[in-house]
Amino acid sequence: MRSCSPILLCSALLVSACGASDTGAGEDAAEAAEAEALGSYTIDPESGEVRATHTDAAGVTTTMRAGENVPVRWPEPFTAYPGAEITNTTRVEQGEGAFVTVEFTTSDTRADVVEFYRKQAIEAGVEAEIEVSGGETTTLGGENRDRKASFALQVTRVEGRTEGQISVTRGFD
């Protein structure tokens, strides 16, 4: 599963925030340069890893890393599926908040993967509010607003392998 939609979404949001300004006729070049200095966006030409940083007017910094070799820092109690090969990670952090999307493959069944993450979600205080299965795909998701936590899982069985993508959020308002 080589979906890059989370990467593109996060990148687009961060890049637009980095360059966003209401450049009116009254703004001079110094003000525009100062607004530009609030963020950065780079792509490593060798690894393809994407890094972005944005600091808003209140001084709050948001960082994003995405790529095949980005280390996963899971919000507790979530962990990688045992024995799965992680193929891509996107991580966004802001203060105590974390958003992580991990793409992976395993030879285990779709049902095994769904149950593994369902148990972790329950342990995190998040009940699955949405569960849809159709064809070879299952989607599972839920949130706990009091704990500022959510998760979404999509797994698909493809040619004897299960491809998955899980997104976990913790600590964002």
N, C-alpha and C positions, 0 to 999 in steps of 0.2 A: 504494500500500500504506500504509494509515494505521493500522497495528497499533500499539497503545500498550502492549502487554504488557511490554516492557522498562521503560518509564516507570513503569507501575503497580507492577511488581515492585520496582524500585529505590526508588520512593517509599514503598511499603508497608514495605520493610525499614528504610529510614532513619527514617521516621516512627515505626515501632514501637520502634526503638532510641532515638529521641529521647525518647519518653515512657515508656520501660520502667523500671519500678522495682518492687521488692517492697515495696509500702507496707503494712507491718505496723502493728499497733496502737501499737508503740513509736516509730514515726517521727513527727516533728513537721512542721509546715508549712514550717519553714526548710529541713529536709533535702529535702523534696519540691521546693521551689523551686530548690534548688541542682542537683538531678538534672535538672530541667526546663531549666536554663540551658545544658545541654551540647549542645543541638541547635537547629536552626531549619529551617523549611520555609516557602517562599513561592511564590506563583504570581503572575506579573506579569499584571495584568488586561488590559493592552493587547496584549502579545505572546503570552501564554499560557505563557511560559517558566517552568519549574519549577526552583527552586534549593533544595537541602537541604544541611545541614552537620551532622555529628555528631562529637563528640569523646568517646572512650571513657574509662574510668577510668584507663587507662595513658597518656592524653594523645595518643593517635593520632587524627588528624582525617581523616574521610572527607567528600568533597564530591561533590555530584551536580548536574549541569545537564542539562536536557532541553527540547527545543523545536525549532521550525523554523529558528530563526536562531542556534542555538548553534554556535560555531565548532568544526570537527572538528580534534582533535589526535590523529592516528593514531599508534599504536605502530609504530615502524619494523619492517619496510620497507613496511608497508601504506599505500596511498594511495586516493584516490577513483577510481572507474572513469572513464576519460577521456570527457568530454562528458556525463556523467550529471548529472541534476538531483537534488541532495540535498534530500529533503523533511522529514527529521527527524533529530535527533542526540540521543543520550543519552550522557553522559560521566560516569564515576565515577572519582575519583582518591583514592588513599590512599598517602601517602609516594611511593615510586618506582613503585607499581602503578597501572595504568590499565585501565579497561574502557570500550570505546567500541562503541556500536551505532549504525549509520547506515542509514537507509532512503533509497532512491533509485529513480529511473526512468531508462530509456534506450531509445532505439529499436533498439539493437543486440540481437542474438540472445541467448538464454539461454546457449547453448554458449559464445559469446564472453566473456560475463561470468564464467561458471564457470572457464574457462581462465585468464582474467586473474587471478582471485583464487587459483586453484590455484598458479600460478607465484609469487605473492607469499607464499603460505603456505610453499612449499618454501624460498624465500629466507629466511624467518623460522625455518627449521628445523622446521617443522610439516608432517608428512605427513598427507594426508587419510586418516583412518581410517574415515570413514563417507561413503558416497555413495549417495544414493537418488534415483532419477528415477521419476516417475509422472505421467501426464497431461502437464500443462504446467509442472510444478514439479520443480526439482532442489534437493536439500539436500546440502551438503558440510560436513564438519567434522573437526577433529582437534586434538591437543594435543601439546606437548613439555614434560613435567614438569621435565626438567633446566633448560630455559630459562624455565620458568614462563610459557609462552605457549600460547594456544589461539585457535581461530577457528571460527566457524560461519557458513555462508552459506546463504540460501534465496532462490531466484529463481523467478519465475513469469512466464510469457508471458500477457499479458492484452490483447486487442484491439490487436495490433500493437506493443505496448510490453512491455519487460521491467521488472518491479518486483522490487526486491531489498532484502534486509536482511542486513547483515553485522555480526557481533559479534566483536571482537578483544580479547583479554585479555593483558596482559603485566605480570609483576612481582608477582603475588599468590601467596602460599603455598598 
